[in-house]
């Protein structure tokens, strides 16, 4: 009986150390994945503007923590609009701020050049990432 109590105490101690670290790592991975998704979708919008010879808008919505590629169909569900809900699985991220020349929209012209530079700040727990868009090239990067 004493051995079993000792084993349970050891397991409980290890769990008390491991669970917070696991949660922290999970939050870090989620914010990194969300930032990479935004970068990829901004590049997709830029390519779409070039290939269709029409401007492409990406609209960020702070209250619902989502963004959409206006007028573009969802690649997985072509009858639906292209919307990404960052607050849901697998990201569970919050859009803290988005600013593209004073508004929440970034518009790529037919040459793939954005109407302004800007950034999107996202967070999961204590982890924060910023996605920035260069005004000259339209290239999005994450920090």
N, C-alpha and C positions, 0 to 999 in steps of 0.2 A: 504494500500500500504506500509506503514511504517513497519507494522508487517511482511509482506512478505519479505521485504529487510532484516530485522533483522534475520529472519529464514534462509535466503540464506547465510548471513554472518556467522552465527553459523555453518551451514552445511559445508561451505567452510573451515572454521577454523578447524573443526574436520577432514575433509578430508586431509587437509594439514599436520596434525599430524599423521593420520593413514596410509596413503599411503606409506611413507618411511619405517615405521615399518613393514608393510606387506611385502614390497619388501625385506627387510633385513631378515625377518623370512623365506620367500620363498627361498632365497639364502642359508640360513643355512640348511634348510630341504633338498635341492637339493644336497649339498655337502655331507651331512650325508648319504643320500640314495645312492649316487654314491660310497662312501667309503664302505658301507655295501655290495653293489653289487660286488665290486672287491673282498672283503673278501670271500663272498659266492662262487664266481667263482674260486678263488684260491683253496678253499676247494674242490670244484667239480673236478678240474683238478687233485688234489692230490688223491682223491678217484678213479677217472678214471684210473690213472696210476696204482694204486694197484689192482683194479679189472680186468683190461685188461692185466696185467702183461707186460705192455709196457710203455716206458717213455712218458710223456705228457708235451708239451711246451706251455707256455702262453707268447705271444709276445705283448709288448706295443709299440704303434706308437705315438710319441709325436706330429708330425705335424698335424695329423687328429684327435687327441684326442680319440683314440680307442685302443682296445685290442682284441686279438683273441685267442681262444684255438685251436691250430693247429691240424688239422686232426679230430676234433670233430664236429659232426653235431649240428646244432641249435636245441634245444629241441622243439621249436614251429614250425620250418620249416626244417624237417630232410634232405631235399635236398640241404639246404644251409649250408655254413660254420658258425661256432659259432663265431660271431663278435659282440662286444658291442661298439656302437658309443656314447661315453659319452657326446659329444658336442650337441647331439640332445635331444629331449624330452624323458623322463621326467627330465633328469639330467641337461643338458646344462652346463656341467662341462668341465674344461680344465685339461689335464694332464700336470702339470708343469715340473715334472721330473720323471724318472724311472731309477733305477740302481740296477742291480742284478749281482754283481761281475764284474762290468765294462761294462755290456751290457744291452739291453732292454728285454732280454728273461730270463724267469725262467723255468727251466726244472726239473720236478719231475721224479725220477727214479721209478723202479718197486716196490720199498718199500714205495713210497710217500715222499722220502727225496729230498729236493731241491738241485740243484747244488751249490747254494750259498744263503746267506742271502741277503736281499735287501729291498728296499722301493719304493713306488710310492707316489708322492705328487700330490694331485688334488686340484683345487680351483673353487669356484663359487663366483664372486664378491670379497669381502674382506675376505671370509671364506676359510680356508685351512684345509685339513685333510691329514694325512700321514698314509698309510697302510704299515706295516712292516711285513716281513716274517722271521721267526726264522730259522736259518740254520740247527739246529739239528732236530727239529720236523716238520718243514714245516708249522707250524701254522701261519696264518695271523691274525693280529690284527690292529685295527684302533685307531688313537689318534687324 
